[in-house]
Amino acid sequence: MKLVTFVSQGRERIGAVMADGRILDFHGADQRLAVDMLTLIRRQDQLMPLAQALEARPGPCLLDPAGITLLAPVPRPVAMRDGYAFRQHVATARANRGMEMVPEFDLFPVTYFTNHQAVIGPGPLEVLEHHLQRLDYELEVAVVTGRELCNCTLEQADAAIFGYMIMNDWSARALQMEEMKLSLGPCKGKDFATGLGPWLVTKDELPLEASAQGQVLRARMTCAVNGRLLSDGNADSMNWTFAQILQRTAYGARLNPGEVLGSGTVGTGCLLELNGSKVTDNLWLKVGDTVTMAVEGLGRLENTVVQGQGIDLPFTLVAQGPRSL
């Protein structure tokens, strides 16, 4: 199923995208499905059969997509991590900065926590002045956990995945590069927004292939800015599978249903990489730009950059010196 969260007549609802593009409103069709996406995921054994029966016989509760506003499929994840699974992106980005490939990339998959309270879906991306200093997109795929995980096998990790969706790891590169000099990883350069959507696609809808390292999604990934195709890759070029990433993430730690895990950026999947490789010439996003990501089977996630309102802080602050007692 292609599951969505949307707003209709001022109320947040969940549903499914039908073959003709209309939206099946779960709330209107069956009060047992008048829940949010996290509840559907947590109670999937009881609720998903009801949803599947509705999809087979939708009845009158079908909405025109023009009359609704899509949100992120999982607007309020339990937690959100991002990975680093595409070697091409990592190696190219490092080479562009005159750095050799870090050997630890091939030893174990890594993730970092990002802001699960700053999720957006299709539509406007609101940014402030400092975000616009080298504003970038990052083309990724993400999974959502549907089962609890802790100290798991690769098979258990794959079985715990509820579905897949597009992820745009928006990045303010000027902020990111300055703060990463302090060796704590990205924060303000990332935490203003992460795009998810437009659908959360259940595994049965996708061309997943088995491998010794876990399931592999074969799906073309593209990104265009104002209609100009800039990024073009495939999810099957991940050097670490989602099962491997989840297995390491769940080592000595408990993951819960409703957590989001990003793949990391596909090769060619951001302006930082393209500018460094001279594919583009110091191209960064600006107000009014429209970014359109498409992944086979997962839909199209489109956002337009808009200027937000906020206090105009200086880019760097002056540290307070030690106080005398």
TIMAR-351701 format. One record per residue (C-alpha): x, y, z; residue in one letter; residue number from 0. Coordinates in pm, 1 decimal, always signed. Example, Ala and Ser with C-alpha at 12.3 -4.5 7.8 and 13.67 -1.06 7.14 Angstrom:
<atoms>
+----------+----------+----------+---+-----+
|       px |       py |       pz | r |   k |
+----------+----------+----------+---+-----+
|  +1230.0 |   -450.0 |   +780.0 | A |   0 |
|  +1367.0 |   -106.0 |   +714.0 | S |   1 |
+----------+----------+----------+---+-----+
</atoms>
This chain:
<atoms>
+----------+----------+----------+---+-----+
|       px |       py |       pz | r |   k |
+----------+----------+----------+---+-----+
|     +0.0 |     +0.0 |     +0.0 | M |   0 |
|    +96.9 |   +361.6 |    -57.0 | K |   1 |
|     +7.2 |   +516.0 |   +276.7 | L |   2 |
|    -32.7 |   +889.3 |   +330.3 | V |   3 |
|   -102.3 |  +1142.0 |   +602.4 | T |   4 |
|   -305.1 |  +1438.7 |   +484.7 | F |   5 |
|   -520.7 |  +1730.8 |   +594.7 | V |   6 |
|   -880.9 |  +1747.0 |   +475.3 | S |   7 |
|  -1124.1 |  +2012.9 |   +596.7 | Q |   8 |
|   -878.1 |  +2116.3 |   +864.5 | G |   9 |
|   -836.8 |  +1765.6 |  +1011.8 | R |  10 |
|   -534.8 |  +1537.9 |   +993.2 | E |  11 |
|   -615.6 |  +1190.8 |   +859.4 | R |  12 |
|   -443.6 |   +887.8 |   +711.6 | I |  13 |
|   -527.3 |   +687.3 |   +403.1 | G |  14 |
|   -395.1 |   +518.7 |    +91.5 | A |  15 |
|   -329.6 |   +625.9 |   -266.2 | V |  16 |
|   -544.3 |   +433.0 |   -513.6 | M |  17 |
|   -441.1 |   +333.0 |   -866.1 | A |  18 |
|   -633.6 |   +627.2 |  -1013.4 | D |  19 |
|   -463.6 |   +877.4 |   -779.7 | G |  20 |
|   -761.3 |   +929.9 |   -550.4 | R |  21 |
|   -707.9 |   +908.4 |   -174.9 | I |  22 |
|   -886.8 |   +642.7 |    +27.0 | L |  23 |
|   -981.9 |   +810.4 |   +355.6 | D |  24 |
|   -944.8 |   +549.2 |   +629.3 | F |  25 |
|  -1119.8 |   +767.9 |   +886.5 | H |  26 |
|  -1432.8 |   +804.2 |   +678.1 | G |  27 |
|  -1442.4 |   +439.5 |   +574.8 | A |  28 |
|  -1388.2 |   +260.1 |   +907.1 | D |  29 |
|  -1376.9 |   +418.1 |  +1251.4 | Q |  30 |
|  -1137.6 |   +147.0 |  +1365.1 | R |  31 |
|   -886.0 |   +310.3 |  +1129.2 | L |  32 |
|   -945.5 |   +662.5 |  +1263.6 | A |  33 |
|   -588.0 |   +669.7 |  +1396.2 | V |  34 |
|   -258.5 |   +836.9 |  +1310.7 | D |  35 |
|    +23.3 |   +671.9 |  +1114.9 | M |  36 |
|   +224.1 |   +574.1 |  +1421.5 | L |  37 |
|    -75.2 |   +390.9 |  +1566.1 | T |  38 |
|   -131.5 |   +210.7 |  +1236.0 | L |  39 |
|   +232.6 |    +98.6 |  +1238.8 | I |  40 |
|   +229.9 |     -7.9 |  +1603.7 | R |  41 |
|    -97.2 |   -199.1 |  +1563.9 | R |  42 |
|    -27.2 |   -327.8 |  +1214.5 | Q |  43 |
|   -124.9 |   -687.2 |  +1289.2 | D |  44 |
|   -479.5 |   -578.0 |  +1372.6 | Q |  45 |
|   -520.4 |   -268.1 |  +1154.6 | L |  46 |
|   -340.6 |   -342.4 |   +828.3 | M |  47 |
|   -580.2 |   -626.2 |   +731.9 | P |  48 |
|   -866.2 |   -377.1 |   +773.1 | L |  49 |
|   -684.4 |   -125.6 |   +553.6 | A |  50 |
|   -611.3 |   -388.5 |   +288.9 | Q |  51 |
|   -975.8 |   -494.0 |   +281.5 | A |  52 |
|  -1076.2 |   -132.2 |   +229.4 | L |  53 |
|   -826.3 |    -94.5 |    -53.6 | E |  54 |
|   -983.0 |   -394.1 |   -226.6 | A |  55 |
|  -1335.9 |   -252.0 |   -182.7 | R |  56 |
|  -1294.7 |   +122.1 |   -120.5 | P |  57 |
|  -1659.3 |   +224.3 |   -131.8 | G |  58 |
|  -1749.9 |   +595.4 |   -136.8 | P |  59 |
|  -1469.5 |   +730.4 |    +86.5 | C |  60 |
|  -1242.5 |   +841.5 |   -197.9 | L |  61 |
|  -1108.1 |  +1196.6 |   -206.2 | L |  62 |
|   -983.9 |  +1411.5 |   -492.2 | D |  63 |
|   -610.6 |  +1474.9 |   -428.1 | P |  64 |
|   -662.7 |  +1836.2 |   -535.7 | A |  65 |
|   -880.2 |  +1889.6 |   -227.7 | G |  66 |
|   -629.6 |  +1772.0 |    +33.1 | I |  67 |
|   -286.1 |  +1874.5 |   +162.5 | T |  68 |
|    -29.1 |  +1599.1 |   +190.8 | L |  69 |
|   +189.0 |  +1596.5 |   +501.0 | L |  70 |
|   +490.0 |  +1374.7 |   +560.2 | A |  71 |
|   +361.6 |  +1014.7 |   +582.3 | P |  72 |
|   +507.2 |   +990.3 |   +933.2 | V |  73 |
|   +487.0 |  +1352.3 |  +1053.7 | P |  74 |
|   +610.4 |  +1279.3 |  +1405.9 | R |  75 |
|   +855.9 |   +985.8 |  +1402.9 | P |  76 |
|   +951.9 |   +824.8 |  +1731.2 | V |  77 |
|  +1315.6 |   +895.8 |  +1640.1 | A |  78 |
|  +1512.2 |   +968.2 |  +1324.8 | M |  79 |
|  +1863.3 |   +868.8 |  +1222.4 | R |  80 |
|  +2052.4 |   +920.4 |   +899.2 | D |  81 |
|  +2307.6 |   +682.4 |   +751.2 | G |  82 |
|  +2613.8 |   +699.4 |   +527.1 | Y |  83 |
|  +2564.9 |   +397.7 |   +303.4 | A |  84 |
|  +2665.2 |   +510.8 |    -48.5 | F |  85 |
|  +3040.3 |   +482.4 |    -99.4 | R |  86 |
|  +3034.2 |   +684.8 |   -422.5 | Q |  87 |
|  +2899.2 |   +990.8 |   -243.6 | H |  88 |
|  +3141.8 |   +962.9 |    +48.7 | V |  89 |
|  +3449.5 |   +899.4 |   -168.0 | A |  90 |
|  +3366.3 |  +1175.2 |   -417.8 | T |  91 |
|  +3288.3 |  +1433.5 |   -152.1 | A |  92 |
|  +3615.4 |  +1356.0 |    +27.6 | R |  93 |
|  +3818.6 |  +1357.5 |   -294.0 | A |  94 |
|  +3673.8 |  +1696.8 |   -382.4 | N |  95 |
|  +3821.0 |  +1825.8 |    -56.3 | R |  96 |
|  +4160.1 |  +1661.3 |   -121.2 | G |  97 |
|  +4100.5 |  +1385.7 |   +134.6 | M |  98 |
|  +4152.2 |  +1012.1 |    +99.5 | E |  99 |
|  +3864.3 |   +771.9 |   +156.2 | M | 100 |
|  +3823.6 |   +692.2 |   +526.4 | V | 101 |
|  +3894.9 |   +316.7 |   +563.9 | P | 102 |
|  +3640.5 |   +271.9 |   +844.5 | E | 103 |
|  +3361.9 |   +321.4 |   +590.3 | F | 104 |
|  +3413.7 |    -37.5 |   +477.0 | D | 105 |
|  +3427.2 |   -178.5 |   +829.9 | L | 106 |
|  +3088.7 |    -84.6 |   +975.1 | F | 107 |
|  +2781.8 |   +128.4 |   +891.6 | P | 108 |
|  +2728.7 |   +449.9 |  +1085.3 | V | 109 |
|  +2431.3 |   +674.1 |  +1162.1 | T | 110 |
|  +2367.0 |   +995.7 |  +1350.7 | Y | 111 |
|  +2053.9 |  +1126.6 |  +1518.3 | F | 112 |
|  +1875.0 |  +1409.3 |  +1341.1 | T | 113 |
|  +1578.1 |  +1621.9 |  +1444.0 | N | 114 |
|  +1262.1 |  +1410.2 |  +1436.4 | H | 115 |
|  +1056.9 |  +1715.4 |  +1535.3 | Q | 116 |
|  +1143.4 |  +1907.4 |  +1217.2 | A | 117 |
|   +985.6 |  +1681.0 |   +955.1 | V | 118 |
|   +816.0 |  +1830.8 |   +649.7 | I | 119 |
|   +625.5 |  +1672.4 |   +361.8 | G | 120 |
|   +561.8 |  +1805.6 |    +11.7 | P | 121 |
|   +517.6 |  +2182.5 |    -18.4 | G | 122 |
|   +711.3 |  +2482.4 |   +111.3 | P | 123 |
|  +1050.2 |  +2456.8 |   +282.0 | L | 124 |
|  +1080.4 |  +2756.8 |   +513.2 | E | 125 |
|  +1438.0 |  +2872.3 |   +573.0 | V | 126 |
|  +1615.8 |  +3160.9 |   +744.1 | L | 127 |
|  +1903.3 |  +3377.7 |   +624.1 | E | 128 |
|  +2188.5 |  +3153.7 |   +741.7 | H | 129 |
|  +2029.5 |  +2844.0 |   +588.6 | H | 130 |
|  +2047.4 |  +3020.0 |   +251.3 | L | 131 |
|  +2424.9 |  +3039.3 |   +270.3 | Q | 132 |
|  +2494.5 |  +2733.5 |    +51.5 | R | 133 |
|  +2156.0 |  +2565.5 |    +95.5 | L | 134 |
|  +2160.8 |  +2208.2 |    -35.2 | D | 135 |
|  +1936.4 |  +1906.4 |    -85.3 | Y | 136 |
|  +2037.8 |  +1543.6 |    -25.2 | E | 137 |
|  +1864.4 |  +1264.8 |   -217.0 | L | 138 |
|  +1799.0 |   +959.5 |     +0.8 | E | 139 |
|  +1568.5 |   +667.0 |    +68.1 | V | 140 |
|  +1441.5 |   +599.7 |   +420.3 | A | 141 |
|  +1278.1 |   +308.2 |   +598.4 | V | 142 |
|  +1034.6 |   +310.0 |   +888.4 | V | 143 |
|  +1053.6 |    +41.9 |  +1156.0 | T | 144 |
|   +738.5 |   -154.4 |  +1225.6 | G | 145 |
|   +868.0 |   -391.3 |  +1493.0 | R | 146 |
|  +1079.9 |   -360.3 |  +1803.6 | E | 147 |
|  +1448.1 |   -443.8 |  +1747.3 | L | 148 |
|  +1736.4 |   -515.7 |  +1982.6 | C | 149 |
|  +2047.2 |   -728.3 |  +1919.9 | N | 150 |
|  +1897.6 |   -870.6 |  +1602.7 | C | 151 |
|  +1996.3 |  -1083.0 |  +1304.9 | T | 152 |
|  +1991.4 |   -944.7 |   +951.5 | L | 153 |
|  +1672.3 |  -1142.1 |   +885.3 | E | 154 |
|  +1504.9 |   -992.5 |  +1191.9 | Q | 155 |
|  +1615.9 |   -644.5 |  +1085.7 | A | 156 |
|  +1461.6 |   -683.2 |   +739.8 | D | 157 |
|  +1142.1 |   -825.9 |   +890.3 | A | 158 |
|  +1114.0 |   -521.9 |  +1118.1 | A | 159 |
|  +1097.9 |   -276.1 |   +827.0 | I | 160 |
|   +740.2 |   -155.4 |   +776.0 | F | 161 |
|   +793.1 |    +49.6 |   +460.0 | G | 162 |
|  +1002.8 |   +283.3 |   +247.2 | Y | 163 |
|   +980.5 |   +649.1 |   +144.0 | M | 164 |
|  +1185.6 |   +931.2 |     -8.5 | I | 165 |
|  +1399.3 |  +1138.3 |   +228.8 | M | 166 |
|  +1548.2 |  +1481.7 |   +161.8 | N | 167 |
|  +1815.8 |  +1561.4 |   +417.6 | D | 168 |
|  +1812.1 |  +1939.7 |   +375.7 | W | 169 |
|  +2154.6 |  +2085.9 |   +454.6 | S | 170 |
|  +2276.5 |  +2437.5 |   +527.0 | A | 171 |
|  +2636.2 |  +2382.7 |   +421.5 | R | 172 |
|  +2790.7 |  +2702.5 |   +560.5 | A | 173 |
|  +2654.5 |  +2626.4 |   +907.6 | L | 174 |
|  +2739.7 |  +2257.0 |   +875.8 | Q | 175 |
|  +3102.7 |  +2306.3 |   +771.9 | M | 176 |
|  +3173.9 |  +2549.5 |  +1053.8 | E | 177 |
|  +3019.1 |  +2339.8 |  +1331.5 | E | 178 |
|  +3176.6 |  +2012.7 |  +1212.7 | M | 179 |
|  +3520.7 |  +2157.3 |  +1287.5 | K | 180 |
|  +3432.0 |  +2092.1 |  +1651.2 | L | 181 |
|  +3405.3 |  +1714.9 |  +1584.1 | S | 182 |
|  +3054.1 |  +1660.6 |  +1716.4 | L | 183 |
|  +2890.8 |  +1612.8 |  +1377.6 | G | 184 |
|  +2622.5 |  +1825.3 |  +1207.0 | P | 185 |
|  +2350.8 |  +1997.1 |  +1407.6 | C | 186 |
|  +2226.8 |  +2344.6 |  +1309.7 | K | 187 |
|  +2325.8 |  +2271.7 |   +952.0 | G | 188 |
|  +2071.1 |  +1989.3 |   +948.3 | K | 189 |
|  +1809.6 |  +2027.9 |  +1219.5 | D | 190 |
|  +1585.0 |  +2286.2 |  +1052.9 | F | 191 |
|  +1410.5 |  +2038.8 |   +820.5 | A | 192 |
|  +1403.5 |  +1684.0 |   +686.1 | T | 193 |
|  +1167.0 |  +1606.2 |   +400.5 | G | 194 |
|   +976.6 |  +1275.5 |   +396.1 | L | 195 |
|   +717.3 |  +1152.8 |   +149.8 | G | 196 |
|   +501.3 |  +1171.0 |    -38.9 | P | 197 |
|   +402.0 |   +813.5 |    +48.1 | W | 198 |
|   +505.8 |   +542.2 |   +292.2 | L | 199 |
|   +515.0 |   +233.8 |    +68.6 | V | 200 |
|   +479.8 |   -108.8 |   +227.1 | T | 201 |
|   +736.0 |   -371.6 |   +133.9 | K | 202 |
|   +496.7 |   -590.3 |    -65.0 | D | 203 |
|   +471.9 |   -312.6 |   -327.8 | E | 204 |
|   +846.7 |   -289.6 |   -393.6 | L | 205 |
|  +1101.5 |   -487.6 |   -600.7 | P | 206 |
|  +1314.6 |   -602.6 |   -308.2 | L | 207 |
|  +1581.1 |   -862.5 |   -383.7 | E | 208 |
|  +1733.6 |  -1099.9 |   -131.1 | A | 209 |
|  +2107.9 |  -1098.7 |    -65.4 | S | 210 |
|  +2337.7 |  -1243.3 |   +200.5 | A | 211 |
|  +2361.7 |   -894.3 |   +353.6 | Q | 212 |
|  +1987.6 |   -826.0 |   +354.8 | G | 213 |
|  +1722.2 |   -708.6 |   +113.4 | Q | 214 |
|  +1819.4 |   -469.2 |   -167.0 | V | 215 |
|  +1587.0 |   -213.5 |   -324.7 | L | 216 |
|  +1644.1 |   -161.1 |   -696.5 | R | 217 |
|  +1497.1 |   +178.3 |   -777.2 | A | 218 |
|  +1621.0 |   +472.7 |   -980.6 | R | 219 |
|  +1665.2 |   +790.2 |   -774.3 | M | 220 |
|  +1664.0 |  +1136.7 |   -934.7 | T | 221 |
|  +1651.5 |  +1498.9 |   -827.2 | C | 222 |
|  +1575.9 |  +1806.2 |  -1038.5 | A | 223 |
|  +1597.8 |  +2174.6 |   -946.3 | V | 224 |
|  +1352.9 |  +2396.1 |  -1135.5 | N | 225 |
|  +1306.3 |  +2113.1 |  -1384.6 | G | 226 |
|  +1679.5 |  +2061.6 |  -1448.7 | R | 227 |
|  +1790.4 |  +1704.4 |  -1375.1 | L | 228 |
|  +2099.0 |  +1715.4 |  -1153.2 | L | 229 |
|  +2113.2 |  +1390.3 |   -956.5 | S | 230 |
|  +2069.3 |  +1039.3 |  -1093.8 | D | 231 |
|  +2148.4 |   +718.7 |   -904.2 | G | 232 |
|  +2001.1 |   +391.7 |   -784.1 | N | 233 |
|  +1914.2 |   +261.2 |   -440.6 | A | 234 |
|  +2085.4 |    -68.3 |   -526.6 | D | 235 |
|  +2424.3 |   +105.4 |   -505.9 | S | 236 |
|  +2404.2 |   +121.3 |   -125.6 | M | 237 |
|  +2721.7 |    -39.4 |     +8.3 | N | 238 |
|  +2548.2 |   -116.8 |   +337.0 | W | 239 |
|  +2196.2 |   -259.5 |   +333.8 | T | 240 |
|  +1923.2 |   -128.0 |   +560.6 | F | 241 |
|  +1936.7 |   -462.0 |   +743.8 | A | 242 |
|  +2306.0 |   -411.6 |   +818.8 | Q | 243 |
|  +2249.4 |    -52.7 |   +929.7 | I | 244 |
|  +1958.4 |   -154.0 |  +1152.9 | L | 245 |
|  +2150.9 |   -447.4 |  +1297.5 | Q | 246 |
|  +2436.7 |   -223.2 |  +1407.9 | R | 247 |
|  +2198.9 |    +48.4 |  +1528.2 | T | 248 |
|  +2012.2 |   -206.6 |  +1741.3 | A | 249 |
|  +2329.9 |   -348.1 |  +1896.3 | Y | 250 |
|  +2283.3 |   -289.5 |  +2269.5 | G | 251 |
|  +1999.9 |    -44.9 |  +2195.0 | A | 252 |
|  +1626.5 |    -87.0 |  +2156.6 | R | 253 |
|  +1453.1 |    +46.5 |  +1845.5 | L | 254 |
|  +1077.6 |    +94.5 |  +1854.4 | N | 255 |
|   +808.3 |    +93.3 |  +1586.2 | P | 256 |
|   +786.1 |   +426.6 |  +1406.6 | G | 257 |
|  +1155.8 |   +514.4 |  +1388.9 | E | 258 |
|  +1292.8 |   +655.8 |  +1061.7 | V | 259 |
|  +1632.4 |   +556.3 |   +923.7 | L | 260 |
|  +1780.0 |   +730.8 |   +617.8 | G | 261 |
|  +2020.0 |   +571.9 |   +371.9 | S | 262 |
|  +2255.7 |   +863.2 |   +336.2 | G | 263 |
|  +2304.5 |  +1046.8 |     +8.1 | T | 264 |
|  +2314.8 |   +854.7 |   -318.8 | V | 265 |
|  +2608.1 |   +923.5 |   -552.5 | G | 266 |
|  +2555.5 |  +1260.0 |   -733.7 | T | 267 |
|  +2275.9 |  +1325.6 |   -484.7 | G | 268 |
|  +2363.6 |  +1673.9 |   -356.8 | C | 269 |
|  +2502.8 |  +2006.8 |   -477.1 | L | 270 |
|  +2806.8 |  +1982.4 |   -249.6 | L | 271 |
|  +2920.7 |  +1676.8 |   -443.4 | E | 272 |
|  +2820.7 |  +1813.7 |   -785.7 | L | 273 |
|  +2990.0 |  +2149.7 |   -729.7 | N | 274 |
|  +3308.4 |  +1982.4 |   -609.4 | G | 275 |
|  +3312.8 |  +1759.1 |   -916.2 | S | 276 |
|  +3256.7 |  +2063.5 |  -1145.2 | K | 277 |
|  +2930.0 |  +1917.0 |  -1275.1 | V | 278 |
|  +2771.7 |  +2238.1 |  -1150.5 | T | 279 |
|  +2940.1 |  +2573.6 |  -1091.0 | D | 280 |
|  +2891.2 |  +2693.5 |   -733.3 | N | 281 |
|  +2519.5 |  +2621.8 |   -758.5 | L | 282 |
|  +2319.2 |  +2646.9 |   -435.4 | W | 283 |
|  +1947.7 |  +2667.9 |   -365.6 | L | 284 |
|  +1777.2 |  +3004.0 |   -331.1 | K | 285 |
|  +1431.8 |  +3133.5 |   -243.4 | V | 286 |
|  +1184.5 |  +3034.1 |   -513.8 | G | 287 |
|  +1369.6 |  +2720.4 |   -624.3 | D | 288 |
|  +1168.0 |  +2399.9 |   -657.1 | T | 289 |
|  +1338.8 |  +2070.4 |   -572.5 | V | 290 |
|  +1176.2 |  +1754.9 |   -709.9 | T | 291 |
|  +1293.8 |  +1413.4 |   -595.6 | M | 292 |
|  +1166.2 |  +1095.7 |   -759.3 | A | 293 |
|  +1232.3 |   +733.5 |   -665.2 | V | 294 |
|  +1082.2 |   +444.9 |   -860.5 | E | 295 |
|   +791.7 |   +301.9 |   -664.2 | G | 296 |
|   +810.2 |   +572.1 |   -396.1 | L | 297 |
|   +666.3 |   +869.7 |   -583.2 | G | 298 |
|   +778.1 |  +1232.2 |   -615.7 | R | 299 |
|   +864.4 |  +1462.6 |   -326.9 | L | 300 |
|   +851.2 |  +1827.8 |   -431.6 | E | 301 |
|   +939.8 |  +2131.6 |   -220.5 | N | 302 |
|   +978.5 |  +2501.7 |   -291.8 | T | 303 |
|  +1219.6 |  +2716.8 |    -89.6 | V | 304 |
|  +1049.8 |  +3010.4 |    +85.2 | V | 305 |
|  +1185.6 |  +3282.5 |   +312.3 | Q | 306 |
|  +1087.6 |  +3244.1 |   +677.3 | G | 307 |
|  +1074.4 |  +3501.2 |   +954.9 | Q | 308 |
|  +1316.2 |  +3487.4 |  +1244.9 | G | 309 |
|  +1568.1 |  +3679.1 |  +1452.5 | I | 310 |
|  +1873.0 |  +3768.0 |  +1240.5 | D | 311 |
|  +2154.2 |  +3628.5 |  +1454.2 | L | 312 |
|  +2518.6 |  +3683.7 |  +1362.1 | P | 313 |
|  +2671.7 |  +3380.7 |  +1190.8 | F | 314 |
|  +2931.6 |  +3350.8 |  +1467.8 | T | 315 |
|  +2881.2 |  +3462.8 |  +1826.8 | L | 316 |
|  +3143.3 |  +3593.9 |  +2065.4 | V | 317 |
|  +3217.3 |  +3345.4 |  +2342.4 | A | 318 |
|  +3193.1 |  +3474.2 |  +2696.7 | Q | 319 |
|  +3527.0 |  +3463.9 |  +2876.4 | G | 320 |
|  +3581.0 |  +3296.1 |  +3214.6 | P | 321 |
|  +3426.7 |  +3475.5 |  +3507.3 | R | 322 |
|  +3635.6 |  +3569.6 |  +3806.8 | S | 323 |
|  +3500.9 |  +3452.8 |  +4140.7 | L | 324 |
+----------+----------+----------+---+-----+
</atoms>
